[in-house]
Amino acid sequence: MFDLETTGLSPERDGIVEIGAVRIVDGQVQEHLKYETLVRPTTPDGQTLMIPWRAEQVHGISNAMVRTAPTIAEVLPEFIEYVNGWPVVAHNIGFDGGFMRANAQRHGLTWAPASEHCTVQLSRRAFPKERAHNLTVLAERLGLNFAPGGRHRSFGDVQVTAQAYLRLMELIKLRA
């Protein structure tokens, strides 16, 4: 399970400012096997990329917070090793996976998890009559809570996404 916070919506123009991940082993979230780091965002040519005000308002990560953080070039090999070819799950995998593929390619690396799964798509299968499937609504629907200050921070979001994934898989299995 992983989640990213970014400077914007474009994998080509925007940067990653935080990565959070947890492992699920035998149907249990293993938070002690977490991966969590702030990232100093950079342009494709390695220049520091400032976090826009609007993005900071969403995730609360400021330029001061990432000033001394490692860059994606420093973090990505370690995170790819953490994933190590296993399947990955994210809430809106197209967004997070797109950023990972673009950044891996930019740095001569390969983003190659065994498979990519999306809790938005699982939510649509589990709740086909519902229109909204964002993480806040899904958490409410499943009775899940974010840790204080955890919403729109990668580790807080990934904790809820992991629990949502397990519950969605159960719901889908029960309906099959």
VEXDRENLO-623529 format. One line per field, with one value per residue (C-alpha): residue number from 1; residue in one letter; x, y, z. Coordinates in nm, 2 decimals, m for minus. Example, Ala and Ser with C-alpha at 12.3 -4.5 7.8 and 13.67 -1.06 7.14 Angstrom:
<sites>
seq <- (1; 2);
type <- (A; S);
c1 <- (1.23; 1.37);
c2 <- (m0.45; m0.11);
c3 <- (0.78; 0.71);
</sites>
This chain:
<sites>
seq <- (1; 2; 3; 4; 5; 6; 7; 8; 9; 10; 11; 12; 13; 14; 15; 16; 17; 18; 19; 20; 21; 22; 23; 24; 25; 26; 27; 28; 29; 30; 31; 32; 33; 34; 35; 36; 37; 38; 39; 40; 41; 42; 43; 44; 45; 46; 47; 48; 49; 50; 51; 52; 53; 54; 55; 56; 57; 58; 59; 60; 61; 62; 63; 64; 65; 66; 67; 68; 69; 70; 71; 72; 73; 74; 75; 76; 77; 78; 79; 80; 81; 82; 83; 84; 85; 86; 87; 88; 89; 90; 91; 92; 93; 94; 95; 96; 97; 98; 99; 100; 101; 102; 103; 104; 105; 106; 107; 108; 109; 110; 111; 112; 113; 114; 115; 116; 117; 118; 119; 120; 121; 122; 123; 124; 125; 126; 127; 128; 129; 130; 131; 132; 133; 134; 135; 136; 137; 138; 139; 140; 141; 142; 143; 144; 145; 146; 147; 148; 149; 150; 151; 152; 153; 154; 155; 156; 157; 158; 159; 160; 161; 162; 163; 164; 165; 166; 167; 168; 169; 170; 171; 172; 173; 174; 175; 176);
type <- (M; F; D; L; E; T; T; G; L; S; P; E; R; D; G; I; V; E; I; G; A; V; R; I; V; D; G; Q; V; Q; E; H; L; K; Y; E; T; L; V; R; P; T; T; P; D; G; Q; T; L; M; I; P; W; R; A; E; Q; V; H; G; I; S; N; A; M; V; R; T; A; P; T; I; A; E; V; L; P; E; F; I; E; Y; V; N; G; W; P; V; V; A; H; N; I; G; F; D; G; G; F; M; R; A; N; A; Q; R; H; G; L; T; W; A; P; A; S; E; H; C; T; V; Q; L; S; R; R; A; F; P; K; E; R; A; H; N; L; T; V; L; A; E; R; L; G; L; N; F; A; P; G; G; R; H; R; S; F; G; D; V; Q; V; T; A; Q; A; Y; L; R; L; M; E; L; I; K; L; R; A);
c1 <- (0.00; 0.14; 0.04; 0.21; 0.17; 0.28; 0.32; 0.04; m0.14; 0.11; 0.37; 0.57; 0.57; 0.51; 0.71; 0.67; 0.69; 0.61; 0.59; 0.41; 0.36; 0.27; 0.27; m0.02; 0.09; m0.16; m0.45; m0.31; m0.17; 0.19; 0.25; 0.59; 0.69; 0.62; 0.80; 0.77; 0.97; 0.94; 1.09; 1.25; 1.07; 1.28; 1.23; 1.33; 1.68; 1.73; 1.65; 1.45; 1.08; 0.88; 0.56; 0.27; 0.05; m0.26; m0.08; 0.05; m0.31; m0.41; m0.14; 0.02; 0.37; 0.57; 0.89; 1.06; 0.96; 1.13; 1.43; 1.67; 1.47; 1.63; 1.54; 1.34; 1.66; 1.79; 1.47; 1.34; 1.59; 1.52; 1.14; 1.16; 1.36; 1.09; 0.83; 1.06; 0.83; 0.53; 0.18; 0.09; m0.24; m0.32; m0.63; m0.64; m0.34; m0.34; m0.22; 0.03; 0.15; 0.18; 0.41; 0.62; 0.66; 0.75; 1.01; 1.16; 1.20; 1.35; 1.61; 1.69; 1.50; 1.20; 0.88; 0.77; 0.54; 0.39; 0.05; m0.13; m0.46; m0.69; m0.92; m1.12; m1.21; m1.27; m1.50; m1.70; m1.74; m1.84; m2.07; m2.20; m2.49; m2.27; m2.13; m1.85; m1.55; m1.29; m1.09; m1.28; m1.62; m1.50; m1.35; m1.69; m1.88; m1.66; m1.65; m1.28; m1.10; m0.79; m0.53; m0.54; m0.37; m0.34; m0.57; m0.38; m0.05; 0.09; 0.12; m0.22; m0.39; m0.21; m0.32; m0.68; m0.63; m0.49; m0.79; m1.03; m0.86; m0.91; m1.27; m1.35; m1.20; m1.42; m1.73; m1.66; m1.59; m1.91; m2.11; m1.94);
c2 <- (0.00; 0.34; 0.70; 1.01; 1.38; 1.61; 1.97; 1.93; 1.69; 1.64; 1.37; 1.55; 1.89; 1.84; 1.67; 1.43; 1.58; 1.27; 0.89; 0.67; 0.30; 0.00; m0.37; m0.61; m0.96; m1.24; m1.00; m0.79; m0.43; m0.44; m0.08; m0.16; m0.24; 0.11; 0.34; 0.71; 1.00; 1.37; 1.44; 1.77; 1.81; 1.88; 1.96; 1.70; 1.87; 1.85; 2.21; 2.26; 2.29; 2.51; 2.38; 2.59; 2.76; 2.56; 2.23; 2.32; 2.41; 2.05; 1.85; 2.09; 2.02; 2.34; 2.43; 2.47; 2.11; 1.96; 2.20; 1.93; 1.62; 1.39; 1.44; 1.18; 1.07; 0.98; 0.82; 0.64; 0.35; 0.28; 0.29; 0.07; m0.18; m0.16; m0.25; m0.52; m0.63; m0.70; m0.59; m0.24; m0.08; 0.29; 0.50; 0.62; 0.41; 0.60; 0.91; 0.76; 0.50; 0.77; 0.97; 0.67; 0.57; 0.92; 0.96; 0.62; 0.68; 1.02; 0.87; 0.56; 0.32; 0.09; 0.10; m0.26; m0.38; m0.73; m0.56; m0.23; m0.23; 0.07; 0.12; 0.37; 0.09; m0.15; 0.10; 0.13; m0.25; m0.27; 0.04; 0.06; 0.29; 0.55; 0.84; 0.95; 0.73; 0.97; 0.85; 1.07; 0.94; 0.58; 0.60; 0.73; 0.46; 0.19; 0.35; 0.42; 0.72; 0.91; 0.97; 1.34; 1.54; 1.23; 1.33; 1.43; 1.32; 1.01; 0.79; 0.89; 0.83; 0.50; 0.37; 0.43; 0.30; m0.02; m0.08; 0.02; m0.23; m0.51; m0.43; m0.37; m0.71; m0.87; m0.69; m0.79; m1.15; m1.17; m1.05; m1.28);
c3 <- (0.00; m0.08; m0.11; m0.25; m0.17; m0.46; m0.57; m0.83; m1.06; m1.35; m1.32; m1.59; m1.43; m1.06; m0.79; m0.51; m0.16; 0.05; 0.02; 0.27; 0.26; 0.47; 0.40; 0.43; 0.53; 0.55; 0.56; 0.83; 0.81; 0.93; 1.03; 1.17; 0.81; 0.70; 0.47; 0.52; 0.40; 0.30; m0.04; m0.16; m0.49; m0.80; m1.16; m1.42; m1.45; m1.07; m0.97; m0.65; m0.72; m0.48; m0.33; m0.45; m0.19; m0.31; m0.27; 0.07; 0.17; 0.08; 0.25; 0.49; 0.37; 0.34; 0.16; 0.50; 0.59; 0.28; 0.26; 0.40; 0.28; 0.03; m0.34; m0.53; m0.70; m0.36; m0.23; m0.53; m0.54; m0.18; m0.23; m0.54; m0.33; m0.06; m0.32; m0.45; m0.73; m0.50; m0.60; m0.49; m0.39; m0.39; m0.38; m0.74; m0.86; m1.19; m1.01; m0.77; m1.03; m1.29; m1.07; m0.98; m1.35; m1.46; m1.18; m1.23; m1.60; m1.54; m1.31; m1.52; m1.29; m1.35; m1.16; m1.19; m0.92; m0.98; m1.03; m0.94; m0.76; m0.70; m0.40; m0.61; m0.85; m0.57; m0.41; m0.73; m0.74; m0.38; m0.39; m0.75; m0.67; m0.50; m0.69; m0.47; m0.41; m0.27; 0.03; 0.28; 0.17; 0.14; 0.50; 0.63; 0.44; 0.59; 0.94; 0.93; 1.09; 1.00; 1.27; 1.39; 1.12; 0.90; 0.61; 0.30; 0.46; 0.29; 0.59; 0.74; 0.40; 0.35; 0.69; 0.60; 0.24; 0.38; 0.61; 0.33; 0.09; 0.34; 0.40; 0.03; m0.06; 0.21; 0.08; m0.28; m0.19; 0.01; m0.29; m0.54);
</sites>
